[in-house]
Amino acid sequence: MTGNDSSPLCDALFLLTRHAGEVDKAGEPGWCEFRIRGRLGRPLLAAFPFLHADADGPDTVLAGPLPDEAALHGVLAQIEALGLHLLEFRRVGRGRSQAPERG
């Protein structure tokens, strides 16, 4: 990758690198959300067995605890391999056992 790369995947990789130490420093899973363009059907959702999926308007939000940077990169690699369009990545918190409340 060069410094001129600009894509959702490149942006997400930058965020992962920037926040990687925060994810595993405390030894707890970090709660992460991945916003994907479009509504994913059952076959595509099966590729993310450890993430919970919610439809949000025209998009799908995959969310769940990820233990470390390798797990984050694994999810991103799966998103890319399936040809999905990553709109946003957010690290919401640390050590959550369920989805954060939306209000």
Summary of the structure (lengths in Angstrom):
residues: 103
radius of gyration: 13.3
end to end distance: 37.8
largest distance: 38.9
contacts: 262
relative contact order: 0.27
helix: 33%
strand: 28%
